[in-house]
Amino acid sequence: MADISRNDIVKLARLARLELSEAEIDEYVLEMSEIIGYVDLLQSVDVTGLKPTNQVTGLTNVTRLDEVVDYGYDLAALRSNVPGMQDDHIKVRRMIG
């Protein structure tokens, strides 16, 4: 098991600006030691010859180019149907009260 001391937990709590009770400090010493021990166990696993599984769906390059499409509409005619404009944006009434 990893050696996590009370001082380590107190320092982490101070850095995270957490106020911990003495009971919480004792609890976190045990929990953090178990977590670090589990990470150590995972680090010792032999993974030679295994491929990383960072993508499991088989999809590749599913994005599209960001292109401006001209549909042939007159922008001024479209803007004539909106209630109001402000700084080249459509102005609407407030939706959230």
Biopython code that builds the backbone (N, CA, C, O; Angstrom):
import numpy as np
from Bio.PDB.StructureBuilder import StructureBuilder

atoms = [
    (1, "MET", "N", (0.840, -1.182, 0.000)),
    (1, "MET", "CA", (0.000, 0.000, 0.000)),
    (1, "MET", "C", (0.885, 1.246, 0.000)),
    (1, "MET", "O", (1.971, 1.236, 0.580)),
    (2, "ALA", "N", (0.434, 2.295, -0.635)),
    (2, "ALA", "CA", (1.207, 3.527, -0.731)),
    (2, "ALA", "C", (1.226, 4.250, 0.609)),
    (2, "ALA", "O", (0.294, 4.147, 1.406)),
    (3, "ASP", "N", (2.295, 4.973, 0.832)),
    (3, "ASP", "CA", (2.444, 5.707, 2.085)),
    (3, "ASP", "C", (1.885, 7.120, 1.934)),
    (3, "ASP", "O", (2.575, 8.022, 1.458)),
    (4, "ILE", "N", (0.643, 7.301, 2.340)),
    (4, "ILE", "CA", (0.012, 8.619, 2.361)),
    (4, "ILE", "C", (-0.126, 9.008, 3.829)),
    (4, "ILE", "O", (-0.754, 8.298, 4.615)),
    (5, "SER", "N", (0.454, 10.118, 4.180)),
    (5, "SER", "CA", (0.435, 10.534, 5.584)),
    (5, "SER", "C", (-0.675, 11.550, 5.836)),
    (5, "SER", "O", (-1.283, 12.082, 4.908)),
    (6, "ARG", "N", (-0.915, 11.795, 7.098)),
    (6, "ARG", "CA", (-1.890, 12.820, 7.490)),
    (6, "ARG", "C", (-1.462, 14.180, 6.948)),
    (6, "ARG", "O", (-2.289, 14.985, 6.519)),
    (7, "ASN", "N", (-0.145, 14.418, 6.979)),
    (7, "ASN", "CA", (0.362, 15.700, 6.479)),
    (7, "ASN", "C", (0.066, 15.872, 4.989)),
    (7, "ASN", "O", (-0.230, 16.978, 4.536)),
    (8, "ASP", "N", (0.146, 14.772, 4.222)),
    (8, "ASP", "CA", (-0.181, 14.836, 2.795)),
    (8, "ASP", "C", (-1.642, 15.240, 2.599)),
    (8, "ASP", "O", (-1.948, 16.084, 1.757)),
    (9, "ILE", "N", (-2.532, 14.642, 3.368)),
    (9, "ILE", "CA", (-3.965, 14.942, 3.257)),
    (9, "ILE", "C", (-4.239, 16.377, 3.690)),
    (9, "ILE", "O", (-5.019, 17.082, 3.049)),
    (10, "VAL", "N", (-3.607, 16.809, 4.766)),
    (10, "VAL", "CA", (-3.802, 18.183, 5.237)),
    (10, "VAL", "C", (-3.302, 19.172, 4.186)),
    (10, "VAL", "O", (-3.944, 20.193, 3.939)),
    (11, "LYS", "N", (-2.155, 18.873, 3.565)),
    (11, "LYS", "CA", (-1.614, 19.757, 2.532)),
    (11, "LYS", "C", (-2.542, 19.801, 1.316)),
    (11, "LYS", "O", (-2.808, 20.877, 0.781)),
    (12, "LEU", "N", (-3.044, 18.620, 0.870)),
    (12, "LEU", "CA", (-3.979, 18.583, -0.259)),
    (12, "LEU", "C", (-5.256, 19.355, 0.056)),
    (12, "LEU", "O", (-5.773, 20.080, -0.794)),
    (13, "ALA", "N", (-5.756, 19.202, 1.261)),
    (13, "ALA", "CA", (-6.974, 19.912, 1.660)),
    (13, "ALA", "C", (-6.743, 21.413, 1.670)),
    (13, "ALA", "O", (-7.606, 22.181, 1.245)),
    (14, "ARG", "N", (-5.578, 21.834, 2.154)),
    (14, "ARG", "CA", (-5.270, 23.264, 2.168)),
    (14, "ARG", "C", (-5.170, 23.801, 0.745)),
    (14, "ARG", "O", (-5.689, 24.878, 0.452)),
    (15, "LEU", "N", (-4.501, 23.054, -0.150)),
    (15, "LEU", "CA", (-4.376, 23.482, -1.541)),
    (15, "LEU", "C", (-5.737, 23.569, -2.227)),
    (15, "LEU", "O", (-5.964, 24.446, -3.060)),
    (16, "ALA", "N", (-6.647, 22.647, -1.870)),
    (16, "ALA", "CA", (-7.988, 22.641, -2.451)),
    (16, "ALA", "C", (-8.952, 23.536, -1.680)),
    (16, "ALA", "O", (-10.134, 23.627, -2.014)),
    (17, "ARG", "N", (-8.435, 24.192, -0.648)),
    (17, "ARG", "CA", (-9.238, 25.063, 0.215)),
    (17, "ARG", "C", (-10.426, 24.339, 0.821)),
    (17, "ARG", "O", (-11.548, 24.845, 0.833)),
    (18, "LEU", "N", (-10.152, 23.130, 1.330)),
    (18, "LEU", "CA", (-11.168, 22.334, 2.004)),
    (18, "LEU", "C", (-10.909, 22.349, 3.500)),
    (18, "LEU", "O", (-9.763, 22.302, 3.947)),
    (19, "GLU", "N", (-11.967, 22.414, 4.249)),
    (19, "GLU", "CA", (-11.845, 22.303, 5.701)),
    (19, "GLU", "C", (-12.272, 20.899, 6.092)),
    (19, "GLU", "O", (-13.435, 20.527, 5.936)),
    (20, "LEU", "N", (-11.323, 20.123, 6.602)),
    (20, "LEU", "CA", (-11.601, 18.736, 6.969)),
    (20, "LEU", "C", (-11.531, 18.563, 8.478)),
    (20, "LEU", "O", (-10.686, 19.162, 9.143)),
    (21, "SER", "N", (-12.431, 17.735, 9.014)),
    (21, "SER", "CA", (-12.372, 17.390, 10.432)),
    (21, "SER", "C", (-11.305, 16.316, 10.628)),
    (21, "SER", "O", (-10.808, 15.743, 9.658)),
    (22, "GLU", "N", (-10.962, 16.050, 11.864)),
    (22, "GLU", "CA", (-9.954, 15.021, 12.160)),
    (22, "GLU", "C", (-10.417, 13.651, 11.659)),
    (22, "GLU", "O", (-9.613, 12.864, 11.159)),
    (23, "ALA", "N", (-11.712, 13.372, 11.794)),
    (23, "ALA", "CA", (-12.247, 12.086, 11.328)),
    (23, "ALA", "C", (-12.149, 11.983, 9.807)),
    (23, "ALA", "O", (-11.830, 10.920, 9.274)),
    (24, "GLU", "N", (-12.424, 13.089, 9.108)),
    (24, "GLU", "CA", (-12.331, 13.084, 7.654)),
    (24, "GLU", "C", (-10.885, 12.896, 7.197)),
    (24, "GLU", "O", (-10.626, 12.202, 6.214)),
    (25, "ILE", "N", (-9.957, 13.510, 7.905)),
    (25, "ILE", "CA", (-8.540, 13.346, 7.558)),
    (25, "ILE", "C", (-8.139, 11.886, 7.681)),
    (25, "ILE", "O", (-7.485, 11.342, 6.791)),
    (26, "ASP", "N", (-8.527, 11.252, 8.779)),
    (26, "ASP", "CA", (-8.207, 9.831, 8.969)),
    (26, "ASP", "C", (-8.842, 8.974, 7.880)),
    (26, "ASP", "O", (-8.217, 8.042, 7.374)),
    (27, "GLU", "N", (-10.074, 9.288, 7.524)),
    (27, "GLU", "CA", (-10.781, 8.537, 6.484)),
    (27, "GLU", "C", (-10.085, 8.691, 5.130)),
    (27, "GLU", "O", (-9.918, 7.717, 4.396)),
    (28, "TYR", "N", (-9.683, 9.920, 4.807)),
    (28, "TYR", "CA", (-9.031, 10.172, 3.518)),
    (28, "TYR", "C", (-7.637, 9.571, 3.443)),
    (28, "TYR", "O", (-7.180, 9.204, 2.360)),
    (29, "VAL", "N", (-6.954, 9.466, 4.580)),
    (29, "VAL", "CA", (-5.646, 8.797, 4.578)),
    (29, "VAL", "C", (-5.819, 7.355, 4.107)),
    (29, "VAL", "O", (-5.049, 6.874, 3.275)),
    (30, "LEU", "N", (-6.826, 6.670, 4.637)),
    (30, "LEU", "CA", (-7.077, 5.282, 4.245)),
    (30, "LEU", "C", (-7.528, 5.194, 2.788)),
    (30, "LEU", "O", (-7.023, 4.366, 2.030)),
    (31, "GLU", "N", (-8.478, 6.047, 2.397)),
    (31, "GLU", "CA", (-9.017, 5.987, 1.035)),
    (31, "GLU", "C", (-7.953, 6.318, -0.009)),
    (31, "GLU", "O", (-7.849, 5.632, -1.026)),
    (32, "MET", "N", (-7.171, 7.351, 0.232)),
    (32, "MET", "CA", (-6.131, 7.727, -0.731)),
    (32, "MET", "C", (-5.053, 6.648, -0.815)),
    (32, "MET", "O", (-4.517, 6.396, -1.894)),
    (33, "SER", "N", (-4.733, 6.015, 0.298)),
    (33, "SER", "CA", (-3.752, 4.929, 0.278)),
    (33, "SER", "C", (-4.258, 3.774, -0.569)),
    (33, "SER", "O", (-3.494, 3.178, -1.328)),
    (34, "GLU", "N", (-5.550, 3.451, -0.444)),
    (34, "GLU", "CA", (-6.126, 2.377, -1.252)),
    (34, "GLU", "C", (-6.149, 2.751, -2.736)),
    (34, "GLU", "O", (-5.877, 1.905, -3.588)),
    (35, "ILE", "N", (-6.468, 3.991, -3.048)),
    (35, "ILE", "CA", (-6.502, 4.433, -4.445)),
    (35, "ILE", "C", (-5.108, 4.370, -5.051)),
    (35, "ILE", "O", (-4.933, 3.850, -6.153)),
    (36, "ILE", "N", (-4.125, 4.888, -4.348)),
    (36, "ILE", "CA", (-2.749, 4.859, -4.845)),
    (36, "ILE", "C", (-2.266, 3.420, -4.973)),
    (36, "ILE", "O", (-1.549, 3.091, -5.918)),
    (37, "GLY", "N", (-2.645, 2.571, -4.049)),
    (37, "GLY", "CA", (-2.284, 1.156, -4.142)),
    (37, "GLY", "C", (-2.891, 0.500, -5.368)),
    (37, "GLY", "O", (-2.244, -0.323, -6.015)),
    (38, "TYR", "N", (-4.131, 0.858, -5.697)),
    (38, "TYR", "CA", (-4.784, 0.305, -6.881)),
    (38, "TYR", "C", (-4.102, 0.791, -8.161)),
    (38, "TYR", "O", (-3.941, 0.025, -9.111)),
    (39, "VAL", "N", (-3.706, 2.052, -8.183)),
    (39, "VAL", "CA", (-2.985, 2.589, -9.335)),
    (39, "VAL", "C", (-1.646, 1.875, -9.488)),
    (39, "VAL", "O", (-1.236, 1.556, -10.604)),
    (40, "ASP", "N", (-0.970, 1.625, -8.380)),
    (40, "ASP", "CA", (0.287, 0.864, -8.431)),
    (40, "ASP", "C", (0.054, -0.524, -9.013)),
    (40, "ASP", "O", (0.864, -1.012, -9.801)),
    (41, "LEU", "N", (-1.049, -1.162, -8.627)),
    (41, "LEU", "CA", (-1.390, -2.485, -9.152)),
    (41, "LEU", "C", (-1.612, -2.418, -10.657)),
    (41, "LEU", "O", (-1.136, -3.283, -11.392)),
    (42, "LEU", "N", (-2.333, -1.394, -11.125)),
    (42, "LEU", "CA", (-2.567, -1.231, -12.557)),
    (42, "LEU", "C", (-1.270, -0.966, -13.313)),
    (42, "LEU", "O", (-1.109, -1.416, -14.447)),
    (43, "GLN", "N", (-0.348, -0.242, -12.691)),
    (43, "GLN", "CA", (0.932, 0.042, -13.334)),
    (43, "GLN", "C", (1.776, -1.217, -13.510)),
    (43, "GLN", "O", (2.623, -1.276, -14.402)),
    (44, "SER", "N", (1.555, -2.217, -12.673)),
    (44, "SER", "CA", (2.376, -3.430, -12.736)),
    (44, "SER", "C", (1.855, -4.450, -13.748)),
    (44, "SER", "O", (2.503, -5.472, -13.973)),
    (45, "VAL", "N", (0.703, -4.196, -14.359)),
    (45, "VAL", "CA", (0.131, -5.139, -15.317)),
    (45, "VAL", "C", (0.941, -5.097, -16.612)),
    (45, "VAL", "O", (1.278, -4.024, -17.111)),
    (46, "ASP", "N", (1.247, -6.274, -17.145)),
    (46, "ASP", "CA", (2.007, -6.371, -18.394)),
    (46, "ASP", "C", (1.063, -6.195, -19.578)),
    (46, "ASP", "O", (0.170, -7.013, -19.799)),
    (47, "VAL", "N", (1.271, -5.119, -20.340)),
    (47, "VAL", "CA", (0.409, -4.834, -21.480)),
    (47, "VAL", "C", (1.189, -4.867, -22.802)),
    (47, "VAL", "O", (0.758, -4.287, -23.798)),
    (48, "THR", "N", (2.311, -5.534, -22.798)),
    (48, "THR", "CA", (3.093, -5.607, -24.033)),
    (48, "THR", "C", (2.301, -6.337, -25.104)),
    (48, "THR", "O", (1.696, -7.379, -24.853)),
    (49, "GLY", "N", (2.319, -5.768, -26.300)),
    (49, "GLY", "CA", (1.631, -6.377, -27.423)),
    (49, "GLY", "C", (0.172, -6.012, -27.549)),
    (49, "GLY", "O", (-0.467, -6.391, -28.531)),
    (50, "LEU", "N", (-0.379, -5.288, -26.587)),
    (50, "LEU", "CA", (-1.783, -4.879, -26.654)),
    (50, "LEU", "C", (-1.907, -3.520, -27.324)),
    (50, "LEU", "O", (-1.109, -2.616, -27.077)),
    (51, "LYS", "N", (-2.914, -3.389, -28.173)),
    (51, "LYS", "CA", (-3.154, -2.109, -28.824)),
    (51, "LYS", "C", (-4.003, -1.233, -27.898)),
    (51, "LYS", "O", (-4.868, -1.742, -27.185)),
    (52, "PRO", "N", (-3.760, 0.082, -27.908)),
    (52, "PRO", "CA", (-4.593, 0.962, -27.087)),
    (52, "PRO", "C", (-6.036, 0.973, -27.588)),
    (52, "PRO", "O", (-6.284, 0.882, -28.790)),
    (53, "THR", "N", (-6.972, 1.083, -26.669)),
    (53, "THR", "CA", (-8.392, 1.104, -27.046)),
    (53, "THR", "C", (-8.957, 2.499, -26.826)),
    (53, "THR", "O", (-9.930, 2.673, -26.093)),
    (54, "ASN", "N", (-8.346, 3.492, -27.463)),
    (54, "ASN", "CA", (-8.835, 4.856, -27.304)),
    (54, "ASN", "C", (-10.001, 5.155, -28.232)),
    (54, "ASN", "O", (-10.639, 6.199, -28.092)),
    (55, "GLN", "N", (-10.298, 4.264, -29.180)),
    (55, "GLN", "CA", (-11.436, 4.435, -30.091)),
    (55, "GLN", "C", (-11.991, 3.047, -30.375)),
    (55, "GLN", "O", (-11.316, 2.231, -31.002)),
    (56, "VAL", "N", (-13.202, 2.768, -29.929)),
    (56, "VAL", "CA", (-13.744, 1.413, -30.042)),
    (56, "VAL", "C", (-14.894, 1.290, -31.032)),
    (56, "VAL", "O", (-15.385, 0.184, -31.262)),
    (57, "THR", "N", (-15.341, 2.408, -31.630)),
    (57, "THR", "CA", (-16.485, 2.326, -32.540)),
    (57, "THR", "C", (-16.083, 1.992, -33.966)),
    (57, "THR", "O", (-16.921, 1.566, -34.761)),
    (58, "GLY", "N", (-14.817, 2.180, -34.297)),
    (58, "GLY", "CA", (-14.370, 1.923, -35.648)),
    (58, "GLY", "C", (-14.579, 3.094, -36.592)),
    (58, "GLY", "O", (-14.165, 3.030, -37.749)),
    (59, "LEU", "N", (-15.213, 4.162, -36.123)),
    (59, "LEU", "CA", (-15.440, 5.333, -36.958)),
    (59, "LEU", "C", (-14.161, 6.146, -37.077)),
    (59, "LEU", "O", (-13.425, 6.323, -36.106)),
    (60, "THR", "N", (-13.913, 6.628, -38.269)),
    (60, "THR", "CA", (-12.759, 7.501, -38.457)),
    (60, "THR", "C", (-13.185, 8.709, -39.268)),
    (60, "THR", "O", (-13.980, 8.602, -40.201)),
    (61, "ASN", "N", (-12.644, 9.860, -38.898)),
    (61, "ASN", "CA", (-12.848, 11.096, -39.626)),
    (61, "ASN", "C", (-14.327, 11.359, -39.910)),
    (61, "ASN", "O", (-14.728, 11.479, -41.068)),
    (62, "VAL", "N", (-15.130, 11.448, -38.861)),
    (62, "VAL", "CA", (-16.565, 11.650, -39.033)),
    (62, "VAL", "C", (-16.942, 13.133, -39.036)),
    (62, "VAL", "O", (-18.122, 13.475, -38.954)),
    (63, "THR", "N", (-15.949, 14.003, -39.128)),
    (63, "THR", "CA", (-16.253, 15.425, -39.176)),
    (63, "THR", "C", (-16.348, 15.885, -40.624)),
    (63, "THR", "O", (-15.887, 15.195, -41.533)),
    (64, "ARG", "N", (-16.933, 17.024, -40.828)),
    (64, "ARG", "CA", (-17.040, 17.576, -42.171)),
    (64, "ARG", "C", (-16.347, 18.931, -42.195)),
    (64, "ARG", "O", (-16.115, 19.537, -41.149)),
    (65, "LEU", "N", (-16.023, 19.393, -43.372)),
    (65, "LEU", "CA", (-15.412, 20.702, -43.511)),
    (65, "LEU", "C", (-16.416, 21.785, -43.165)),
    (65, "LEU", "O", (-17.605, 21.648, -43.454)),
    (66, "ASP", "N", (-15.953, 22.844, -42.558)),
    (66, "ASP", "CA", (-16.805, 23.966, -42.196)),
    (66, "ASP", "C", (-16.795, 24.944, -43.362)),
    (66, "ASP", "O", (-15.917, 25.800, -43.465)),
    (67, "GLU", "N", (-17.787, 24.804, -44.237)),
    (67, "GLU", "CA", (-17.854, 25.627, -45.436)),
    (67, "GLU", "C", (-19.106, 26.492, -45.404)),
    (67, "GLU", "O", (-20.152, 26.064, -44.917)),
    (68, "VAL", "N", (-18.995, 27.703, -45.923)),
    (68, "VAL", "CA", (-20.142, 28.591, -46.051)),
    (68, "VAL", "C", (-20.866, 28.217, -47.334)),
    (68, "VAL", "O", (-20.267, 28.178, -48.409)),
    (69, "VAL", "N", (-22.158, 27.943, -47.212)),
    (69, "VAL", "CA", (-22.966, 27.564, -48.368)),
    (69, "VAL", "C", (-23.845, 28.746, -48.743)),
    (69, "VAL", "O", (-24.560, 29.286, -47.899)),
    (70, "ASP", "N", (-23.793, 29.141, -49.983)),
    (70, "ASP", "CA", (-24.630, 30.231, -50.472)),
    (70, "ASP", "C", (-25.893, 29.625, -51.088)),
    (70, "ASP", "O", (-25.839, 28.979, -52.135)),
    (71, "TYR", "N", (-27.033, 29.845, -50.418)),
    (71, "TYR", "CA", (-28.299, 29.301, -50.898)),
    (71, "TYR", "C", (-29.013, 30.246, -51.860)),
    (71, "TYR", "O", (-30.106, 29.938, -52.334)),
    (72, "GLY", "N", (-28.406, 31.388, -52.151)),
    (72, "GLY", "CA", (-28.967, 32.311, -53.119)),
    (72, "GLY", "C", (-30.035, 33.238, -52.568)),
    (72, "GLY", "O", (-30.723, 33.899, -53.346)),
    (73, "TYR", "N", (-30.198, 33.309, -51.253)),
    (73, "TYR", "CA", (-31.200, 34.195, -50.665)),
    (73, "TYR", "C", (-30.634, 35.602, -50.532)),
    (73, "TYR", "O", (-29.434, 35.785, -50.324)),
    (74, "ASP", "N", (-31.499, 36.578, -50.654)),
    (74, "ASP", "CA", (-31.107, 37.963, -50.442)),
    (74, "ASP", "C", (-31.166, 38.241, -48.944)),
    (74, "ASP", "O", (-32.236, 38.186, -48.339)),
    (75, "LEU", "N", (-30.010, 38.540, -48.348)),
    (75, "LEU", "CA", (-29.930, 38.740, -46.901)),
    (75, "LEU", "C", (-30.806, 39.905, -46.444)),
    (75, "LEU", "O", (-31.430, 39.829, -45.386)),
    (76, "ALA", "N", (-30.858, 40.957, -47.213)),
    (76, "ALA", "CA", (-31.691, 42.113, -46.844)),
    (76, "ALA", "C", (-33.165, 41.730, -46.825)),
    (76, "ALA", "O", (-33.913, 42.184, -45.959)),
    (77, "ALA", "N", (-33.586, 40.902, -47.769)),
    (77, "ALA", "CA", (-34.990, 40.466, -47.798)),
    (77, "ALA", "C", (-35.316, 39.587, -46.602)),
    (77, "ALA", "O", (-36.403, 39.691, -46.035)),
    (78, "LEU", "N", (-34.392, 38.729, -46.216)),
    (78, "LEU", "CA", (-34.621, 37.883, -45.041)),
    (78, "LEU", "C", (-34.700, 38.720, -43.778)),
    (78, "LEU", "O", (-35.543, 38.474, -42.916)),
    (79, "ARG", "N", (-33.823, 39.707, -43.666)),
    (79, "ARG", "CA", (-33.806, 40.551, -42.467)),
    (79, "ARG", "C", (-35.043, 41.432, -42.372)),
    (79, "ARG", "O", (-35.366, 41.912, -41.285)),
    (80, "SER", "N", (-35.730, 41.652, -43.455)),
    (80, "SER", "CA", (-36.925, 42.494, -43.407)),
    (80, "SER", "C", (-38.063, 41.813, -42.653)),
    (80, "SER", "O", (-39.030, 42.474, -42.276)),
    (81, "ASN", "N", (-37.964, 40.513, -42.429)),
    (81, "ASN", "CA", (-39.012, 39.756, -41.739)),
    (81, "ASN", "C", (-38.786, 39.633, -40.236)),
    (81, "ASN", "O", (-39.651, 39.108, -39.534)),
    (82, "VAL", "N", (-37.666, 40.094, -39.730)),
    (82, "VAL", "CA", (-37.376, 39.946, -38.297)),
    (82, "VAL", "C", (-37.876, 41.160, -37.542)),
    (82, "VAL", "O", (-37.990, 42.242, -38.117)),
    (83, "PRO", "N", (-38.183, 40.993, -36.231)),
    (83, "PRO", "CA", (-38.739, 42.115, -35.470)),
    (83, "PRO", "C", (-37.770, 43.276, -35.302)),
    (83, "PRO", "O", (-38.211, 44.422, -35.211)),
    (84, "GLY", "N", (-36.472, 43.021, -35.257)),
    (84, "GLY", "CA", (-35.523, 44.119, -35.083)),
    (84, "GLY", "C", (-34.094, 43.629, -35.229)),
    (84, "GLY", "O", (-33.821, 42.436, -35.092)),
    (85, "MET", "N", (-33.184, 44.552, -35.507)),
    (85, "MET", "CA", (-31.769, 44.217, -35.651)),
    (85, "MET", "C", (-30.953, 45.095, -34.712)),
    (85, "MET", "O", (-31.312, 46.242, -34.446)),
    (86, "GLN", "N", (-29.845, 44.541, -34.212)),
    (86, "GLN", "CA", (-28.906, 45.309, -33.399)),
    (86, "GLN", "C", (-27.515, 44.749, -33.656)),
    (86, "GLN", "O", (-27.270, 43.564, -33.427)),
    (87, "ASP", "N", (-26.616, 45.580, -34.123)),
    (87, "ASP", "CA", (-25.229, 45.192, -34.404)),
    (87, "ASP", "C", (-25.169, 43.956, -35.290)),
    (87, "ASP", "O", (-24.428, 43.018, -34.994)),
    (88, "ASP", "N", (-25.924, 43.944, -36.351)),
    (88, "ASP", "CA", (-25.935, 42.864, -37.330)),
    (88, "ASP", "C", (-26.452, 41.533, -36.760)),
    (88, "ASP", "O", (-26.178, 40.470, -37.317)),
    (89, "HIS", "N", (-27.200, 41.594, -35.649)),
    (89, "HIS", "CA", (-27.807, 40.408, -35.039)),
    (89, "HIS", "C", (-29.314, 40.620, -34.940)),
    (89, "HIS", "O", (-29.783, 41.755, -34.849)),
    (90, "ILE", "N", (-30.056, 39.540, -34.958)),
    (90, "ILE", "CA", (-31.509, 39.618, -34.795)),
    (90, "ILE", "C", (-31.814, 39.907, -33.336)),
    (90, "ILE", "O", (-31.336, 39.206, -32.444)),
    (91, "LYS", "N", (-32.608, 40.938, -33.094)),
    (91, "LYS", "CA", (-32.961, 41.323, -31.732)),
    (91, "LYS", "C", (-34.343, 40.761, -31.414)),
    (91, "LYS", "O", (-35.308, 40.993, -32.143)),
    (92, "VAL", "N", (-34.420, 40.015, -30.308)),
    (92, "VAL", "CA", (-35.698, 39.431, -29.877)),
    (92, "VAL", "C", (-35.990, 39.870, -28.448)),
    (92, "VAL", "O", (-35.126, 40.409, -27.755)),
    (93, "ARG", "N", (-37.224, 39.629, -28.025)),
    (93, "ARG", "CA", (-37.575, 39.939, -26.641)),
    (93, "ARG", "C", (-36.886, 38.968, -25.700)),
    (93, "ARG", "O", (-36.530, 37.858, -26.094)),
    (94, "ARG", "N", (-36.702, 39.382, -24.477)),
    (94, "ARG", "CA", (-36.073, 38.561, -23.461)),
    (94, "ARG", "C", (-36.934, 37.316, -23.211)),
    (94, "ARG", "O", (-38.150, 37.415, -23.047)),
    (95, "MET", "N", (-36.286, 36.145, -23.184)),
    (95, "MET", "CA", (-37.006, 34.885, -23.044)),
    (95, "MET", "C", (-37.038, 34.385, -21.606)),
    (95, "MET", "O", (-37.982, 33.697, -21.218)),
    (96, "ILE", "N", (-36.037, 34.714, -20.815)),
    (96, "ILE", "CA", (-35.940, 34.231, -19.441)),
    (96, "ILE", "C", (-36.304, 35.370, -18.503)),
    (96, "ILE", "O", (-35.781, 36.478, -18.621)),
    (97, "GLY", "N", (-37.208, 35.088, -17.569)),
    (97, "GLY", "CA", (-37.669, 36.142, -16.665)),
    (97, "GLY", "C", (-36.880, 36.287, -15.429)),
    (97, "GLY", "O", (-37.184, 37.144, -14.600)),
]
sb = StructureBuilder()
sb.init_structure("model")
sb.init_model(0)
sb.init_chain("A")
sb.init_seg("    ")
for serial, (resi, resn, name, xyz) in enumerate(atoms, 1):
    if name == "N":
        sb.init_residue(resn, " ", resi, " ")
    sb.init_atom(name, np.array(xyz, "f"), 0.0, 1.0, " ", f" {name:<3s}", serial, name[0])
structure = sb.get_structure()
